[in-house]
Amino acid sequence: MLADILSRDGAEQSASVTRQRNLANADHLATLHAIWTAETQAARHDRYRDLVMAALPPGHRQSLSHQARWLYRTLHAAELAGLDPADVIRTAIASRDLAGSRDLAAVLDARIRPRVYPLLPQRQGAWAGRVPRLPDPARHAYLARIAALMDDRTRRLGQYAAQTTPSWVVSVLGPVPAGSAARRQWEDKAASIAAYREMYGYDHPDDPIGPEPAREAPDQRAAWHQAFAALGPAGQPDIRAMPDGQLWLARDTYAAQTAWAPRHTGKELRLSRLGAFDAALAAIRADTETAAARKAGEYDRAARHEHLAASYRALRDHYRQREHDLTQDIAARQEWEHATERSRRLAIAADTELRRRHPGRKIEPLRSAEPAPPAIPDATSCNLPQTALSPRQRP
């Protein structure tokens, strides 16, 4: 052991050398994106907090609560959709009086979310163009290096897809073109799809990008829509040859297609399943308490627990029926997604092409006409006593 210790020279690598070595080993978009998020999220939140404080009336300028993280997420989604976060905050504050607001962050988030909810993220472009302004030059240079690595990795993913032609890319982009210009365009589209798959770990062999992520994940949703805009399917007309009028018509079909979309009830389905499980468990517990009370001769307490067990069973049956209905809603949503996939792709591609042709023109973000999500139901809708509510369902 002593010989092993004496054989070491004691030299240690500096932090900068270690960081550069780790970057060299992080040739994967999931790893690089995790680094990017860790380096940019705090700075983005600080910027949003400064914007909120600057827009608040003097009498309401106070530290924001922990609910501010949801406000920052909503503002980030608004920015990804092409809105100015400062303007969004000012509009939310001016919409109604803030008097009596107990939590400003929660109030502003509730006001902004309906405006941002229908909007689709816009194309974000290369990572090198997304490097935020940081006061520390070293950190800014580090982020620029991360962005360059992510752009290079994305480009190489497109080239690799052209060499290996996996089934998920051929089904939407067709075979690799022979011409150099057409091949580069094919690789660019494949790069957007492959980048999303690698960054978020989607590895289905045939389905290129899977279902649309929830709005609670704005960065993933923006990456998904960027990949979605690159999808074919193979054989679809090239929108670059379409005149502007036809592109506007195709873009406007997005609202018509999304207007009849069934509600996305995944969150409600999850809560209904949790409610049914909790209610069934509470009914078992109440039945046990009933048996123990009867055995001890406490018949009044036994009657109370027996009534409570019946209430829990009614609550369980209510949630199971709701789970059945919501499962049918999910199936209807999947059928709608399959039926409208081609037209929605064309509308998003038309929006992207119009923005490319008219970079100086102010074009409103593409807006979905889906119905707004309803308030999450709770067990109070069952008209049962509050004592029958499980711990996870009590208001």
N, C-alpha and C positions, 0 to 999 in steps of 0.2 A: 504493500500500500504506500509506504514512504517513497519507494522508487518511482511509483506512478505519479505521485504528487510532484516530486522533484523534476520529473521529465517535462512538466508543463512550463511554458515560458511566462505564464501569468498575464499575458496580453489579452485584453477584452476589446471587442468591437464597439465602436461608438454607436449611439442611438441612431444617427443618420445612416450609418452603414447597415445596421440591422434592418432599418426600415426599407432601404433600397433592396436588400436581399429578399425581404418578405414580399415586396412588390414584384420582384422577378419571379417568385414562386406562385404568385396569385394570378395566373393566367386563366381566369375563369370569371365569367360575368357575375355569377352569384356572389363570389368573394369580393370582387371589385365594387359591386353595387353596395354591399354591406359597408365597405370602407367609405364609399361616397356618402351614404346616408348618415353614417356616424359623424362625418366631418361637416356636413351641410345642414343638418336638421336644426342644431342649436342656433346657428346664424340666421336661418330662415325664421325660426320662432322669435328671435330677438327683433328681427325686422318687423314682423307682424305686430308684436307687442308695442313697438315704437309708433307704428301707424295708428293703432287703436288709441294709445294715450294722446297722440296729437289731435285726433278727431273728436275725442270726448269733450263735453263741456267742462269748464273748470271745476264745477261743483261735483263732478262724478269721476274725477281722475284719482283712482285708487288702484292698489295692487290687484291684479286679476287672480281669481281662484284657480284651483287645479282643473276646473272645467275649461280653462283656456286651451288645453291641448286639443279638445274637440273643435273649438273655434279656429285654431290654427290649421287643423286638418281641412276644415271647410274652406278656409281662405286659400289653402294650397290647391284644392280642387278647382276653385274659381280661377286661380292664376293659370292652371293647366288648361282651362277652357278658353283662355285668352282675355279674361277680364282683368282690370286693374284693381288689385286688392285695396288700395287706398280709396278708390271710388266706391267699391262695394261696402267698405266700412262706413264711409260718410253717408251713403244712402240708407244703410240700416239704422244708423243713429238718428238721422233726420226723419225717418218714417213715422215714428211715434215717440212720445215723451218717455224719458227714462225714469221718471219719478216713481219711487216705490220698488224699483228693481233690486232684488236682494243679491243677485249674482249677475253682474254685467256680462261676463263671458258667456254664460248660458243663454242670456236674453239675446245677445247679438248673434250667437250661433243659430238660435231658433229663427231669427229674422232672415238670416242670409241663406240658410239651407234651402228653402223653397225656391229661391232664385237660381241657385247653383244646381239643384237636383236634376232638372231636365237637360242640362248642357252636356255636350260631349267634349272630351279632351281634344285639343288640337295637336297636330304633328309637332313634336318637340325638336326635331333636328338632331345634329351631332352633339355628343356630350361636350365637346370642346367649346361649344357656344353656350353652355349652361353653367359655366363656372361662375359662382357668385363673387361679388366684390367683398374681399376680406381685408381688414386693416393690417393684418400680419402678412408681409410679403412672402415669408417662408411657407405659410399655410396655403396662400394663394398658388404658389408655384407647385406645391405638393398636390393640390386639387387639380391643377392643370395637367400634371403628370398622370393622375388617375384617369382623367377624362380622355387623354390621348391613348392610354392603354385600353380603355373601354371601346373607343372608336376603332382601334386596330383589331381588337378581338372580334368586334361585330363584323368588320370587313372580312376577316379570315373565316368566320363562320359561313358567310355567303359563298366564299370560294370553295370551302369544304363541301357545302351542300351541292355545288355544281359538279364536284368530282365524284361524290358518292351517290347522288340522286336518291335520297330516301323516299319512301312511298308517301310520306306526309307532305313533301314539297312538290312531287310530281303531280299529285292529285289536284293541286290548286294552281300551280304555275305551268304545268305541262313539262315536256322535255326541254333540256337545255338548248337554246338556239345556237346555230352555227356561227352567225356573224358576231364580230367582236363587240359592237355597240349593243346589240340585242342581248348578248351574253352578260355584259356589265349590268344592264337594267335588270335582267333576271337575277343576277347575284345580289343586287341591291334589295330587291323584294325578298329574296330568300334570307338575306341577312337580318331584316327586321323580324321575320318570323322566328328564325333560329335564335336570335338574341333574346326574344321573349321566352322561348322554351328553356334556354339555359339559365337565364336570370331567375326564373321562378320555378324551375324544376319540373316543367311539364314534359313528360316523356312518352306520350301516347304514340304508338307507331304509325297510326293512320290519320288521326285527327290533329291538324296542325297547331291549334291554339286553345281548343277547349271552350268552355262557356265564358261569358263576360264576367270579369271579377266584380265584386260588390263595390258600391260607391264609397264604402268605408276604407278602401285601399286605393287612394287616388293615383299613386305612382304606378301601381300594377295595372290599373284600369287604363291609364294613359299609354303604357307600353302595349297593352292588349289592343287598343284601338289603332295604334301605329302599325302593329302586325296585321290587324284586320283589314286596314286600308290596302295592304300589299297583297292580300289574297286575290286569286283569280275570280271565279274558278277558271280552269283551263278552257280556252275556247271563247271566253267572254270578249265582246267587242272592245277594241282599244279606245279608251275615252279621250286620248290625246287628239284623235281626229274629229271629235265631236265639236260642233259650234257652241258658242257660249249659251245660246238660248236652250239648246238641248241639255246642256249641263245643268242649267238652273232648274229645268223641269225635273231632271233626275234627282237633283238635290232635294227638291220640294217633296218628292215621294217619301222621304224619310219620316216626315210628320204623319203622313197618311198611313204608313205601315205600322208605325209605333202606336197610333191612336187606338187600335183595337187589340193591343197586346194584353194578355191576361196578367194580372198582378203577380209580381214575384213574391211568393209567400214562404221563402225558405226560413227566414228568421221566425215568423209566426209558427211554422211547423216545428221548429226546434223547441220553442217555448211550450207548445202544446204537449210535446212528448215529455219534456221535463215536468210539466204540471201533472200529467197522468201518472208518471212514475212517483212523484212526491205524494200525490193524493192516495195512490194505492198503498204506499208504505205507511202513511199516516193512518189509513183505515185498519191496517194490520195492528198497528200500535194501539189504536183505540179499542179494537176487539180484545186485545190482551189485557188492557186496563179494565175492561168490562168484566172479563172472567175473573180477574184478581179481586175486584170489588165484590162481586157476588160471593166468592169464596170466603171473603172476610165478613160477609153479612152487611156490607154497606150498599144497600139497594138504591138509595138516592144517587150516590156517586156512580153506580153501575148504570142507572138509567141515563145519566148525563153522558157518559162515555158511549153508550149504545146509540144515543141520538147523534153524537159527534161522528161515530163510525159510519152511520147512514149518510150523513152530510158529505163525508169524504168520498164515499162510494159514488154518490151522485156527482160530485166534482170530477172524479176519475172518469165516469161515463161521459160527462160533458166534454172533457178534453179528448177522449178517444174518438168521439164523433167528430169533433173539430179536426183532429188529426186526419181522419178519413177524408173530410172535405178538402183540407189543404193539400193532401197528397194528389187528389184529382186536379186541383189548381196547378200544381207543379207539372203534372203530365200535360195539361193544356198549354202551359207556358213553353214546354219543350217542343210541342207540335207547332206552335206559332214561330218559334225561333227557326225551326227547320223550313217552314213554308215561306218565310220572308227573308231568309238569309241572302239570297242572290240580290234582291232589290235593295236591301239595306247596304250590302257591299257596294253596289253601284252608286248609291246616294252618297256614301262616305267618300268613295273615290272621286265623284264629281265635285264634292266640296274641296277636296285636296287639290284637284286640278285647277279649279277656279282661283284658289288662293295662290297657286304657282303662277298663273297667268297675270293676275292683278295684285302684285305685292303691295302696292300703295293704296289699294281700295279697302275701306273698312267693311268687312263682311261679318255679320253677326255669327256667333258660334252656332253650330248645328244643334238644333233643339229637339229633344225627344218629346213626343206627345203622350207618353205613358201616364197612366193615372198616378197621382202622388201616393206614396206609401201611407197606409192608414196607421193610426196610433196602435201600438202593440196592445192587444187585449189583455186584461187581467181577470182574475177569478171573480171579481166583484160583479161581472156581467152575468154570473150564474144565479144571482139573487139568493146566495147562501150567506149564512152568518159569518162574520169575520173570523170566528174561532175555527171555522172549517177550512181556512186557507193554510196551505203549506208554507213553510218558512220562505221558500224561494218565490212564492206568488203573493205574499202579503204586501200591500202597498205601503 
